Amino acid sequence: MKKSLFLVLALMLALFAGSALADADYTFDPANPYDGVMSGLFDEVPITTENGDEGTASIYLPEGLQPWTPAVIVLTPDNTTAKDFAQSETGLAWRAVADENLIGLAFLEPASGASWNLTMSEEGRDDAAVLSQLYMTMRSKAVTNVAPFSMDKTHVGLVGYGEGGAAALLFGAQTATEFSAICAVDATAVSAEAMDAAGDMLVLPFPADSTLGVVEMDVQARDVETPVWFINSAEGNEAALGFYIHAADAKEAEANEYAQTVYQGENEAVRIWVSEGETDPATIQSAFLSKTNRFMAMQDGGRVAFTTDFTQPQIVMNEEEINGEPRRWITYVPTTYDPEQETPLVLAIHGYTASAQSTLEESRWHDLAEENGFIVIFPQGLVRESAGMGNIPATCWVAGGFASAFPGADPMVDIDFINTILDKAEEEYNIDTTRIYATGHSNGSMMTWELGVYNTGRFAAIAPIGAMNTPSTAFSGDQLLPTWSFMGEYDGSGMALTEGSDNVATLSAWNEHNGTDESQPVLSNEHDGQWQTITFKNADGVPLVRFTGVLRTAHIYMPEESEAIWDFFSIYSRGEDGTLYYKGEAVTASEYVQSDSWYEPAAE
C-alpha cells in the first residue's frame, strides 16, 4: 500500500492531534505536582488519521507517572482486540511492567480487531499511519485526549506478538524515527516485497517532530538504524532481519545471556538480537527496550544512544521545598572535581513538558563536564496548570511568552528558584563565580533570556536554543553579557532574519545592550555549511552577540551545539566588579551602532 508521499505526510501530520471525545477528567494535586494527573486502563480509545484510517487502542497509565515518562506500544495478534489483549496473561504482564517501571503503555489492534495489512494493500488500512497517529496522540498532552500524559518522545519502544510482531517489523520500519527500539515476538513472516516497499518510503527526518523537510531531506526508511530483538521471529523473516542489519551496518558479534545471535551496529547502541525460547515482558523491557533512546540530531533519522544511568555517583538528585513549592534539580559533579579548586558552572534548562533528565541525556552536557572539569546543574520546571494552552498540567518555566499562560504564578518564581539553587551550589561546592553560564532549550531558552535580563551580572555568557525572547523589562545591570542563540530551519519561527521577526527583535535588543556595531556583522558557517552564523562585535572587535541558523533541523538541542557552546563559554569570564573578560582581557563598553543591513525587509 504505497500511497503518495503527500498522503503519507498528511497521515503523520498533527503532532498534537488527539482522540477528541470530551476533555479528560484529570485530578491535579499541587502538593504532589510531579505525579501524573490520570491513571488506569482506558479501553476502546479511537485513533483516526487525517486520511480517515481508523484504529482502536487501550492505554494504561500507572499511578505516579512522572514528567517525560517512557512508553511502550504493543501490537496485538490478528483477531485480537486491544481490550482483550490488555486483559490477557501477556497484557497483564505488560501492565505489571508499566507499574514497576512507571511507564506509559498502549495496546493497538489490527483493523476492526481482525488482521494486520501485511501486504500493504491499497484496499486495506494504512497501519503505519495508524501506528504513527497513536504515537502522536500519546505524545500530546491535550485535555481532549482520552488518556493524556507526559510522554518521553525519545524513549518509546514498539513490541508485537504473532501477526502483530510482523506488523512491528514492517510498520516499525516506516515509522522508525518514532521508536527507540523494536521487539517482535513469535512474529509471522513479512514478505521481502513488503519490506522492500517499506524501505523505499520516506520517514520523518526528525524523530517525533515537524513533517517539514521530509521531501528536502529524503530520508528513506531503509537507512534509519534501529535496535531490534527477534524473539522466535527470525526464521521465515530473513528479509526483515537483513533489512535492519543493513540499516545499522551491523556485524555479527558475541552472543549474550538473552540472544544466541547478536549483530552490533556501527553505532554500538544499535543492536540486532536473535533468540529462541520464551522471553517475558519484564525481560524485554529491562534487557532491551529500556536501554536505548532516540534523540533528534544532525544526522538523518536521529541519534540512537544508550540511556543514562542516573544512579551513578556523579549525578546528584536534589529535591526540597523552595519558596513554598517542591522543587527538583540535578547536579552533575565530574569525577575530577577538587574542592580545593574553583570550578566553573553551567546551568542547562529543559523546555516545556520536558525534564531535567531529558536535557541531561539529549544535550550531553554531563559528558562535556566530565571531559572539561566543570559542574552542570539541570533545574526541573514545576508542573503547573496552565490557562488557554489546552494541555494537562505540565512542567514549565514562567518566563517569556509562557508567563501569561500561568496567571496564578508569581512572574519571578522561577528566577528566584534558579537564584536559590545557584546560591546552594556556591555553598556546597567551590564554584568559580566568575565563570557561571546558562543555556536552555525552547521554554528553557525563554528562561535563559530572562535570566540574562534579570541577573545580567551573575552570568559570564548565555546560550538560548530554540526560542527568541525580546526583553520585556530593563536589564538589571549595565554589565556586558555575551549571547549565542540558535534556531533550526524548521524550528518554530525558523532561522530567517526578517524585519519585525522575533529573531531580529531579540538580537537588536541584545546588540543595543552589549554595544555592538550592527553595520559590521561577520558571517561564517560550520559543519559543511549547515550552521550559518552571524556575529556582532563591539568597537574593539570582541564578539558579544552571535546567532546561528541550523539548516535541516527542527526543534532540537544537539550535542554538537553543547560542544560549540562550551568553547564559546570558556573564553568569557567576569571580574568580581562585574567587568567582562574575553580571553583574559577586560572588555570595554562601546557605543551601539544600529543598522538594518543585516536582515531582510518585511514582506509587503
Secondary structure as UniProt FT lines:
FT   HELIX           5..12
FT   TURN            15..16
FT   TURN            30..31
FT   TURN            33..34
FT   STRAND          40..48
FT   TURN            50..51
FT   STRAND          54..61
FT   TURN            63..64
FT   STRAND          69..75
FT   TURN            78..79
FT   HELIX           82..87
FT   HELIX           89..101
FT   STRAND          104..108
FT   TURN            112..114
FT   TURN            118..119
FT   TURN            122..123
FT   HELIX           127..139
FT   TURN            143..144
FT   STRAND          151..161
FT   HELIX           163..174
FT   HELIX           176..178
FT   STRAND          181..185
FT   HELIX           192..200
FT   TURN            207..208
FT   TURN            212..213
FT   HELIX           214..217
FT   HELIX           221..223
FT   STRAND          228..231
FT   TURN            235..236
FT   HELIX           238..248
FT   STRAND          251..253
FT   STRAND          261..264
FT   TURN            268..269
FT   STRAND          271..275
FT   HELIX           281..283
FT   HELIX           284..288
FT   HELIX           289..291
FT   STRAND          292..295
FT   TURN            300..301
FT   STRAND          303..306
FT   TURN            310..311
FT   TURN            313..314
FT   STRAND          315..322
FT   TURN            323..324
FT   STRAND          325..332
FT   TURN            335..336
FT   TURN            339..340
FT   STRAND          343..349
FT   TURN            352..353
FT   HELIX           356..363
FT   HELIX           365..372
FT   STRAND          375..380
FT   STRAND          382..384
FT   STRAND          394..396
FT   HELIX           400..405
FT   TURN            407..408
FT   TURN            411..412
FT   HELIX           413..428
FT   STRAND          431..441
FT   HELIX           443..454
FT   TURN            455..458
FT   STRAND          461..465
FT   STRAND          483..488
FT   TURN            489..490
FT   TURN            492..493
FT   TURN            499..500
FT   HELIX           502..514
FT   TURN            518..519
FT   STRAND          522..526
FT   TURN            527..530
FT   STRAND          531..537
FT   TURN            539..540
FT   STRAND          543..550
FT   TURN            551..552
FT   HELIX           559..569
FT   TURN            570..571
FT   STRAND          572..574
FT   TURN            576..577
FT   STRAND          580..582
FT   TURN            583..584
FT   STRAND          585..586
FT   TURN            597..598
//
